[in-house]
Amino acid sequence: MTKTFPYKRFMIKEGLKPESDKFQYFFSVSEGGEKKAHYCIWVDDEVLAKTKEFQKACRGVLEEEFINPHKSEWIKWVEEKLDRRDFRNMVLKIEKGDTKEIDMSELKEKLEFE
């Protein structure tokens, strides 16, 4: 399920990437109907401490137990990018004991967004 909310002159669509083997939460940003950037949160399975089967079967539990407590931090990260006019497509990768930003243009695999 996706949700859309405004931030300044931007519209931000957010949600879990459907049917993904990994936890991927996206923020797709547009301005005046034009796509500006994609920001994604990737969370390593170890951080979630749940199996992939559990994630697929219990998305509601995943949202309540993991997404909701962290979403305000993720939104703040997106808003800071927009305030700095950093429209690079970026990933915030959360691993056990580490968080890093990755420019999607540096990734070998191509990502697709809705």
N, C-alpha and C positions, 0 to 999 in steps of 0.2 A: 504494500500500500504506500502510495506517495502522498506527500503533503506539499503545499506551496505557501510561502510566506514572503512578505516584502521586507527589504532592508534598504533604506534610503531610496535610490531610484532603481534598484535591482529587484527582480523577482527570483526567488530561490526555490527550486523544487528539490525535495529530499526524500530519501527512502532507502530500504534495503534493496540491493541488486537482486532481482528475482532469479531463482534457480542457480545460484552460484555455489560452487563447492567450498568457497572460502567466505568468511564474513566480510562483506563489502557494503559500506553505507555511503551513499553518494549525495552530493550537493551540486546540482546543475544550475548555473547562474545565467540569467539573461537580462538584457537592458533594452527596453523598447522593442521587445520581441526578438532581438538578436542574441544568439548564444555568445556569452563572454568567456566562460570558463567552467571547468568541471573540477571539483575537489572531492576526493574519496578518502574514506577511512578504511584501512585494512587492518584487521585484528587477527593475530596469530591464534591458532586453535588452542595452544597452551594457555594463553591469557584467558580465553573463555572457559577453559576447564570443562568443556562439554564435547561430546562426540559430534561428528557431522550428522549422524542419524538423529541425535537429539535436537540439533539446530533445525533440521528440516521438519521434524515432527512437532516442534514446540516453538515456532517463531514468536508466538505471543509471550511465552515465558522469557525468551531471549530479549524481546523488546523491554519487558518490565524489569528484568534483572540486570541487563547490561546496557541497553541503549539509553533508556530514560535517565539513569544516573550520570551518564557521560555526555549526553547530547548538548547540553549548554556549553561545555568545553569545546566541542567540535564546532558549534555555531560561532563561538567567539573566534576560533581559528579562521573560519571562513570570512567573518566580518573584518578581521585584521588584514587578511589578504586583499579584500575589496577596498578597504580604506587606503591601503598602500598602492592601489591600482595594479596589483600583481595578478594578472589574468592568465598566468601559466596554468596549465592543467597539472594539478598536484595531488600526490597521495600522502596522507599521514599514516605511516605504517607503525602499528603498535605491536611490539613483540615483548616477550617476557623480559623485563628489566631494561627495555630500551624503546625509545620512540624516535622516529626519524622522518624527515620530509624527503620525498622523491619527486623529481620533475618527471611527469609521464613521458615526455619526449625522449628521456634517457632509457626508458624501458624497452626491452627487446620484443615483448609481446604487445600486440595492438589491442587496446581496450575499446569496447563499444558501449555507448550509452543510449538510453531510450530517447 
